[in-house]
Amino acid sequence: QVQLVESGGGLVQAGASLSLSCAASGRTLTLGWFRQAPGKQREFVAFIRWIDGTTYYAEAVRGRFTVSGNNARNAVYLQMNVLKPEDTAVYYCAGTTRTSTTRASEVDYWGQGTQVTVSS
């Protein structure tokens, strides 16, 4: 069983930056981020694949968010720039034994979530 613990998040104004961190207690093939806004389904944000460092982003965040990882520390990070009010959500760290996924149903491990609120 892999445990994921997020840190970071908070309240910022539109246009600001924020970073999230996630520490994993074990190894997964892919580690990344999903988010869930009130009344909406959990959606994919970004992931990094450990085997080759490949990163993949949702269209809504591409160019503004950057996912990175520290293999030695089993940690993944999400740098969020030019935040928009529509980025407001609970952000979840997600780990999977698959080499890639954008589906919440294929995630094997979840963190507890951290709130990100962007005011206009």
C-alpha positions as CSV (number, residue, x, y, z in Angstrom):
1,Q,0.0,0.0,0.0
2,V,1.4,3.4,-1.0
3,Q,0.5,6.4,1.1
4,L,0.5,9.9,-0.5
5,V,0.7,13.1,1.5
6,E,0.2,16.4,-0.1
7,S,1.3,19.8,1.1
8,G,0.9,23.3,-0.2
9,G,-2.3,24.9,-1.5
10,G,-4.1,27.9,-0.2
11,L,-5.8,31.1,-1.2
12,V,-4.4,33.3,-3.9
13,Q,-5.5,36.0,-6.3
14,A,-5.9,35.4,-10.0
15,G,-2.6,35.6,-11.9
16,A,-0.6,34.4,-8.9
17,S,1.5,31.2,-8.5
18,L,1.3,28.4,-6.1
19,S,3.1,25.1,-5.7
20,L,2.0,21.7,-4.4
21,S,4.1,18.8,-3.1
22,C,3.4,15.2,-2.6
23,A,5.5,12.6,-0.8
24,A,4.9,8.9,-1.6
25,S,5.7,6.1,0.9
26,G,6.3,3.7,-1.9
27,R,7.0,3.4,-5.6
28,T,4.4,3.8,-8.4
29,L,5.0,3.8,-12.1
30,T,3.2,7.1,-12.6
31,L,2.6,9.9,-10.1
32,G,0.6,13.0,-10.7
33,W,-2.4,15.2,-9.9
34,F,-6.1,15.3,-10.2
35,R,-8.5,18.0,-9.0
36,Q,-12.2,18.2,-8.1
37,A,-14.2,21.4,-8.0
38,P,-17.5,21.6,-6.1
39,G,-20.3,19.8,-7.9
40,K,-17.9,18.4,-10.6
41,Q,-16.2,15.2,-11.2
42,R,-12.6,14.6,-10.4
43,E,-10.5,15.5,-13.4
44,F,-6.9,14.8,-14.5
45,V,-4.4,17.6,-14.2
46,A,-0.9,16.3,-14.9
47,F,1.4,13.3,-14.4
48,I,5.0,12.2,-14.6
49,R,6.1,8.7,-15.5
50,W,9.1,7.7,-13.5
51,I,10.6,5.2,-16.1
52,D,11.4,7.9,-18.6
53,G,10.3,11.2,-17.1
54,T,7.5,11.7,-19.6
55,T,5.0,14.3,-18.5
56,Y,1.5,14.9,-19.7
57,Y,-1.0,17.7,-19.0
58,A,-4.7,18.4,-19.3
59,E,-5.4,20.9,-22.0
60,A,-6.8,23.4,-19.4
61,V,-3.5,23.7,-17.6
62,R,-0.9,23.1,-20.3
63,G,1.6,26.0,-20.5
64,R,0.6,27.2,-17.0
65,F,1.3,24.2,-14.8
66,T,4.5,22.2,-14.5
67,V,4.8,18.8,-13.0
68,S,8.1,17.5,-11.8
69,G,9.5,14.8,-9.6
70,N,12.3,13.7,-7.4
71,N,12.9,10.0,-8.0
72,A,15.2,9.6,-5.0
73,R,12.6,11.1,-2.6
74,N,9.5,9.6,-4.2
75,A,8.1,13.0,-4.5
76,V,6.1,14.9,-7.1
77,Y,5.5,18.6,-7.4
78,L,3.1,20.8,-9.2
79,Q,4.0,24.4,-10.0
80,M,1.0,26.4,-10.9
81,N,1.4,29.7,-12.6
82,V,-1.1,32.3,-13.9
83,L,-3.8,30.8,-11.8
84,K,-7.4,31.4,-12.8
85,P,-10.6,31.3,-10.7
86,E,-11.6,28.1,-12.6
87,D,-8.5,26.4,-11.1
88,T,-10.2,26.5,-7.8
89,A,-10.6,22.9,-6.6
90,V,-9.3,20.3,-4.2
91,Y,-6.1,18.9,-5.7
92,Y,-5.3,15.3,-5.1
93,C,-2.0,13.5,-5.5
94,A,-2.5,10.3,-7.5
95,G,-0.4,7.2,-8.0
96,T,-0.9,4.3,-10.4
97,T,0.8,1.1,-11.4
98,R,-0.1,1.9,-15.0
99,T,2.5,3.6,-17.2
100,S,-0.1,6.4,-18.0
101,T,-3.6,7.4,-17.2
102,T,-5.9,10.3,-17.3
103,R,-8.8,8.5,-15.7
104,A,-9.6,8.7,-12.0
105,S,-11.0,5.2,-12.1
106,E,-7.5,3.9,-13.0
107,V,-5.7,5.6,-10.1
108,D,-4.6,3.1,-7.4
109,Y,-3.6,5.5,-4.6
110,W,-4.9,8.9,-3.6
111,G,-3.7,11.5,-1.2
112,Q,-6.1,13.3,1.2
113,G,-6.4,16.4,-1.0
114,T,-5.4,20.0,-0.6
115,Q,-7.6,23.0,-1.3
116,V,-6.6,25.6,-3.9
117,T,-8.7,28.7,-4.1
118,V,-8.2,31.4,-6.7
119,S,-10.1,34.7,-6.2
120,S,-10.9,37.0,-9.0
